[in-house]
Amino acid sequence: MSTSRAARLAPVIDMAEREEREAAKAFGQGQTQLAQAQTKLAELEQYLGDYQQQWMTQGSQGVSGDWLMNYQRFLTQLESAIGQQRRSVAWYENNLAKLRQQWQQRHARLEGLRKLVERYLQEARVAADKREQRLLDEFSQRLAGRPRND
């Protein structure tokens, strides 16, 4: 009886395994996207540092008003891009946390189902062992009750 209960859960386990794999894949993709966003942010921040260093070098030699206005305009755009990229990184971090939670939930469900199936199979083994022992006991009693023909 318990074996059939375990067998009936096979399609449920298959579905849970598929859902867990899909969640793990989405989690991996989320990690990749976050890493890419963080890399882009680091590149923008590095570019800002380089551009500011250029200002220090150029500024010490004297600059025109046009150069200064262009520098400030570009610096404002670059800082805006960095702010946007920071928001993007924060979004990917939040998204990754959600994907991690989804994967953990699906993984826990799958493990719970596997433990349930194992319990059902263990119950079936115990029941089968008891049936076998009962049959052996009955057989032994019959043999013991038989007259011997020596």
TILUM-7592 format. One line per field, with one value per atom (N, C-alpha, C): residue number from 1; residue in one letter; atom name; x, y, z. Coordinates in steps of 0.02 Angstrom, whole numbers. Layout:
BEGIN
pos	[NUM,...]
code	[A,...]
site	[CA,...]
east	[X,...]
north	[Y,...]
up	[Z,...]
//
This chain:
BEGIN
pos	[1,1,1,2,2,2,3,3,3,4,4,4,5,5,5,6,6,6,7,7,7,8,8,8,9,9,9,10,10,10,11,11,11,12,12,12,13,13,13,14,14,14,15,15,15,16,16,16,17,17,17,18,18,18,19,19,19,20,20,20,21,21,21,22,22,22,23,23,23,24,24,24,25,25,25,26,26,26,27,27,27,28,28,28,29,29,29,30,30,30,31,31,31,32,32,32,33,33,33,34,34,34,35,35,35,36,36,36,37,37,37,38,38,38,39,39,39,40,40,40,41,41,41,42,42,42,43,43,43,44,44,44,45,45,45,46,46,46,47,47,47,48,48,48,49,49,49,50,50,50,51,51,51,52,52,52,53,53,53,54,54,54,55,55,55,56,56,56,57,57,57,58,58,58,59,59,59,60,60,60,61,61,61,62,62,62,63,63,63,64,64,64,65,65,65,66,66,66,67,67,67,68,68,68,69,69,69,70,70,70,71,71,71,72,72,72,73,73,73,74,74,74,75,75,75,76,76,76,77,77,77,78,78,78,79,79,79,80,80,80,81,81,81,82,82,82,83,83,83,84,84,84,85,85,85,86,86,86,87,87,87,88,88,88,89,89,89,90,90,90,91,91,91,92,92,92,93,93,93,94,94,94,95,95,95,96,96,96,97,97,97,98,98,98,99,99,99,100,100,100,101,101,101,102,102,102,103,103,103,104,104,104,105,105,105,106,106,106,107,107,107,108,108,108,109,109,109,110,110,110,111,111,111,112,112,112,113,113,113,114,114,114,115,115,115,116,116,116,117,117,117,118,118,118,119,119,119,120,120,120,121,121,121,122,122,122,123,123,123,124,124,124,125,125,125,126,126,126,127,127,127,128,128,128,129,129,129,130,130,130,131,131,131,132,132,132,133,133,133,134,134,134,135,135,135,136,136,136,137,137,137,138,138,138,139,139,139,140,140,140,141,141,141,142,142,142,143,143,143,144,144,144,145,145,145,146,146,146,147,147,147,148,148,148,149,149,149,150,150,150]
code	[M,M,M,S,S,S,T,T,T,S,S,S,R,R,R,A,A,A,A,A,A,R,R,R,L,L,L,A,A,A,P,P,P,V,V,V,I,I,I,D,D,D,M,M,M,A,A,A,E,E,E,R,R,R,E,E,E,E,E,E,R,R,R,E,E,E,A,A,A,A,A,A,K,K,K,A,A,A,F,F,F,G,G,G,Q,Q,Q,G,G,G,Q,Q,Q,T,T,T,Q,Q,Q,L,L,L,A,A,A,Q,Q,Q,A,A,A,Q,Q,Q,T,T,T,K,K,K,L,L,L,A,A,A,E,E,E,L,L,L,E,E,E,Q,Q,Q,Y,Y,Y,L,L,L,G,G,G,D,D,D,Y,Y,Y,Q,Q,Q,Q,Q,Q,Q,Q,Q,W,W,W,M,M,M,T,T,T,Q,Q,Q,G,G,G,S,S,S,Q,Q,Q,G,G,G,V,V,V,S,S,S,G,G,G,D,D,D,W,W,W,L,L,L,M,M,M,N,N,N,Y,Y,Y,Q,Q,Q,R,R,R,F,F,F,L,L,L,T,T,T,Q,Q,Q,L,L,L,E,E,E,S,S,S,A,A,A,I,I,I,G,G,G,Q,Q,Q,Q,Q,Q,R,R,R,R,R,R,S,S,S,V,V,V,A,A,A,W,W,W,Y,Y,Y,E,E,E,N,N,N,N,N,N,L,L,L,A,A,A,K,K,K,L,L,L,R,R,R,Q,Q,Q,Q,Q,Q,W,W,W,Q,Q,Q,Q,Q,Q,R,R,R,H,H,H,A,A,A,R,R,R,L,L,L,E,E,E,G,G,G,L,L,L,R,R,R,K,K,K,L,L,L,V,V,V,E,E,E,R,R,R,Y,Y,Y,L,L,L,Q,Q,Q,E,E,E,A,A,A,R,R,R,V,V,V,A,A,A,A,A,A,D,D,D,K,K,K,R,R,R,E,E,E,Q,Q,Q,R,R,R,L,L,L,L,L,L,D,D,D,E,E,E,F,F,F,S,S,S,Q,Q,Q,R,R,R,L,L,L,A,A,A,G,G,G,R,R,R,P,P,P,R,R,R,N,N,N,D,D,D]
site	[N,CA,C,N,CA,C,N,CA,C,N,CA,C,N,CA,C,N,CA,C,N,CA,C,N,CA,C,N,CA,C,N,CA,C,N,CA,C,N,CA,C,N,CA,C,N,CA,C,N,CA,C,N,CA,C,N,CA,C,N,CA,C,N,CA,C,N,CA,C,N,CA,C,N,CA,C,N,CA,C,N,CA,C,N,CA,C,N,CA,C,N,CA,C,N,CA,C,N,CA,C,N,CA,C,N,CA,C,N,CA,C,N,CA,C,N,CA,C,N,CA,C,N,CA,C,N,CA,C,N,CA,C,N,CA,C,N,CA,C,N,CA,C,N,CA,C,N,CA,C,N,CA,C,N,CA,C,N,CA,C,N,CA,C,N,CA,C,N,CA,C,N,CA,C,N,CA,C,N,CA,C,N,CA,C,N,CA,C,N,CA,C,N,CA,C,N,CA,C,N,CA,C,N,CA,C,N,CA,C,N,CA,C,N,CA,C,N,CA,C,N,CA,C,N,CA,C,N,CA,C,N,CA,C,N,CA,C,N,CA,C,N,CA,C,N,CA,C,N,CA,C,N,CA,C,N,CA,C,N,CA,C,N,CA,C,N,CA,C,N,CA,C,N,CA,C,N,CA,C,N,CA,C,N,CA,C,N,CA,C,N,CA,C,N,CA,C,N,CA,C,N,CA,C,N,CA,C,N,CA,C,N,CA,C,N,CA,C,N,CA,C,N,CA,C,N,CA,C,N,CA,C,N,CA,C,N,CA,C,N,CA,C,N,CA,C,N,CA,C,N,CA,C,N,CA,C,N,CA,C,N,CA,C,N,CA,C,N,CA,C,N,CA,C,N,CA,C,N,CA,C,N,CA,C,N,CA,C,N,CA,C,N,CA,C,N,CA,C,N,CA,C,N,CA,C,N,CA,C,N,CA,C,N,CA,C,N,CA,C,N,CA,C,N,CA,C,N,CA,C,N,CA,C,N,CA,C,N,CA,C,N,CA,C,N,CA,C,N,CA,C,N,CA,C,N,CA,C,N,CA,C,N,CA,C,N,CA,C,N,CA,C,N,CA,C,N,CA,C,N,CA,C,N,CA,C,N,CA,C,N,CA,C,N,CA,C,N,CA,C,N,CA,C,N,CA,C,N,CA,C,N,CA,C,N,CA,C,N,CA,C,N,CA,C]
east	[41,0,43,95,137,178,195,232,190,125,82,74,73,70,133,190,253,251,225,222,175,121,74,106,156,190,244,260,312,300,240,230,237,217,223,297,336,408,440,421,447,433,373,354,394,402,439,513,540,610,618,570,572,567,522,514,577,608,669,726,732,784,773,711,696,712,696,711,786,823,896,926,898,922,909,849,833,878,892,937,1007,1031,1096,1098,1044,1040,1039,1004,1002,1071,1109,1177,1220,1212,1250,1232,1167,1144,1170,1169,1194,1269,1305,1378,1392,1353,1363,1348,1294,1276,1329,1356,1409,1473,1488,1547,1539,1480,1468,1474,1448,1453,1526,1564,1635,1672,1654,1685,1667,1605,1584,1620,1624,1659,1733,1763,1834,1842,1796,1798,1792,1748,1741,1806,1836,1901,1954,1956,2004,1990,1926,1908,1924,1914,1931,2007,2044,2117,2138,2103,2117,2105,2053,2039,2096,2122,2178,2239,2252,2310,2298,2242,2226,2217,2183,2170,2233,2283,2346,2381,2365,2397,2354,2294,2250,2201,2139,2088,2045,2013,1969,1900,1860,1792,1750,1759,1722,1741,1806,1829,1799,1798,1770,1695,1658,1586,1573,1611,1604,1621,1673,1694,1638,1610,1557,1494,1477,1419,1430,1489,1503,1505,1534,1538,1467,1423,1353,1320,1331,1302,1331,1395,1428,1402,1395,1369,1297,1258,1190,1189,1233,1238,1258,1304,1325,1266,1228,1169,1119,1107,1061,1087,1151,1180,1177,1185,1178,1107,1058,988,977,1009,1004,1034,1092,1124,1078,1049,1004,944,917,861,881,939,963,976,1000,1011,944,894,827,797,806,781,815,880,917,894,879,853,787,744,680,690,736,751,781,823,852,798,752,697,653,638,598,633,698,735,735,747,749,682,627,561,549,567,556,602,662,709,683,659,633,571,528,469,490,539,563,592,632,663,609,558,503,466,454,421,465,529,575,575,574,572,507,451,387,387,413,417,461,516,561,525,486,448,397,363,315,349,407,444,468,490,511,452,394,334,317,325,310,359,423,473,457,439,423,361,310,250,266,308,327,367,411,450,405,354,307,267,244,207,250,311,357,369,379,391,329,270,207,201,216,212,263,323,373,352,322,298,243,195,141,169,217,248,284,319,354,305,248,198,168,157,130,179,242,293,299,295,301,241,183,122,116,158,155,188,158,193,254,304,366,361,387,392,464,493,565,575]
north	[-60,0,63,65,124,134,79,85,120,105,137,211,228,299,335,303,332,339,288,289,344,356,409,478,485,549,561,512,519,579,588,647,713,713,774,790,739,749,772,743,765,839,859,930,974,952,991,996,942,944,994,994,1040,1113,1125,1193,1214,1168,1184,1200,1161,1174,1242,1257,1322,1380,1371,1423,1431,1376,1379,1414,1399,1432,1507,1527,1598,1632,1598,1625,1635,1588,1594,1652,1660,1716,1782,1783,1844,1862,1811,1824,1853,1827,1852,1924,1939,2007,2056,2036,2080,2092,2040,2047,2095,2088,2133,2206,2216,2284,2313,2271,2295,2311,2271,2285,2351,2362,2424,2484,2478,2531,2545,2492,2501,2535,2518,2550,2624,2640,2711,2750,2720,2753,2762,2712,2717,2773,2775,2827,2896,2902,2966,2985,2937,2950,2973,2938,2957,3027,3042,3108,3163,3149,3198,3208,3155,3160,3203,3194,3235,3309,3323,3392,3420,3380,3404,3420,3376,3387,3447,3448,3502,3569,3566,3627,3661,3622,3653,3690,3674,3707,3766,3773,3826,3801,3821,3798,3856,3847,3899,3891,3942,3940,3886,3878,3826,3756,3748,3682,3667,3717,3708,3694,3729,3716,3646,3626,3559,3506,3519,3473,3466,3521,3518,3484,3497,3465,3390,3370,3299,3266,3300,3274,3264,3310,3304,3243,3234,3176,3111,3111,3051,3034,3084,3072,3048,3074,3051,2977,2960,2890,2844,2868,2828,2818,2872,2866,2817,2820,2773,2701,2693,2625,2599,2643,2622,2598,2634,2612,2545,2537,2473,2416,2428,2377,2360,2411,2399,2357,2371,2332,2259,2249,2180,2144,2180,2149,2127,2171,2152,2094,2096,2043,1976,1980,1919,1891,1934,1910,1873,1900,1866,1799,1799,1736,1684,1706,1660,1630,1672,1649,1599,1613,1567,1500,1502,1439,1401,1435,1402,1370,1405,1376,1314,1318,1259,1202,1218,1166,1132,1172,1144,1100,1122,1082,1015,1018,956,909,936,893,863,903,877,820,828,774,712,721,663,626,663,631,594,623,590,524,525,465,413,435,388,358,398,372,320,335,287,222,228,168,129,163,130,94,127,94,32,36,-22,-79,-61,-113,-147,-107,-134,-179,-157,-197,-263,-259,-320,-367,-339,-381,-416,-379,-408,-464,-452,-504,-566,-555,-612,-650,-613,-646,-685,-656,-690,-755,-751,-811,-864,-842,-890,-921,-881,-907,-959,-943,-990,-1054,-1047,-1106,-1149,-1116,-1152,-1188,-1156,-1189,-1249,-1244,-1300,-1358,-1341,-1393,-1426,-1386,-1412,-1456,-1442,-1480,-1544,-1553,-1612,-1671,-1727,-1787,-1803,-1827,-1844,-1913,-1918,-1983,-2001,-2029,-2047,-2114]
up	[0,0,0,42,46,-18,-51,-113,-165,-168,-217,-200,-135,-117,-143,-136,-160,-236,-270,-343,-367,-331,-351,-345,-303,-295,-348,-388,-439,-485,-513,-557,-519,-455,-415,-404,-391,-382,-446,-502,-567,-578,-564,-572,-524,-462,-412,-432,-460,-484,-541,-586,-643,-618,-572,-544,-507,-471,-434,-482,-536,-587,-620,-636,-668,-620,-557,-507,-499,-499,-493,-554,-613,-674,-672,-651,-645,-594,-540,-489,-518,-556,-588,-637,-675,-722,-684,-628,-587,-561,-541,-518,-574,-633,-691,-706,-706,-720,-667,-604,-551,-560,-576,-586,-644,-697,-754,-736,-698,-677,-631,-586,-541,-579,-629,-671,-708,-736,-772,-725,-664,-615,-598,-588,-572,-630,-691,-749,-753,-740,-741,-685,-626,-571,-586,-618,-638,-690,-737,-788,-756,-707,-672,-637,-605,-572,-622,-678,-730,-757,-766,-793,-743,-679,-628,-625,-634,-636,-696,-752,-811,-795,-756,-736,-695,-651,-608,-652,-699,-743,-788,-821,-868,-831,-773,-736,-712,-696,-672,-728,-790,-847,-873,-845,-866,-919,-914,-961,-984,-1040,-1067,-1035,-1042,-1016,-1050,-1115,-1151,-1126,-1117,-1093,-1025,-981,-913,-917,-960,-965,-993,-1043,-1071,-1019,-981,-928,-876,-855,-804,-831,-893,-924,-929,-952,-957,-888,-840,-772,-743,-756,-733,-765,-830,-865,-839,-826,-800,-730,-688,-621,-623,-670,-680,-701,-747,-770,-712,-670,-612,-564,-552,-508,-536,-601,-633,-626,-636,-632,-560,-511,-441,-427,-454,-447,-481,-538,-574,-533,-503,-461,-402,-371,-315,-337,-396,-422,-432,-462,-473,-408,-357,-291,-261,-265,-239,-278,-344,-386,-369,-358,-341,-274,-227,-162,-171,-214,-228,-263,-312,-348,-301,-255,-206,-162,-140,-98,-135,-198,-238,-245,-259,-266,-200,-145,-80,-63,-79,-66,-108,-171,-215,-196,-176,-154,-90,-43,19,5,-40,-58,-88,-133,-165,-113,-68,-16,29,45,86,51,-14,-52,-55,-64,-66,1,56,122,132,108,113,74,14,-27,8,36,71,132,167,224,200,145,118,98,66,46,107,158,220,252,253,280,240,175,132,146,157,173,239,289,355,350,313,305,269,217,180,225,265,311,362,386,434,401,339,303,293,274,263,328,382,446,467,457,475,435,369,328,350,367,392,458,501,565,554,509,493,464,419,388,441,486,540,584,601,643,607,543,505,505,494,493,562,614,682,699,672,687,646,596,552,587,577,604,560,593,556,526,466,432,424,474,470,442]
//
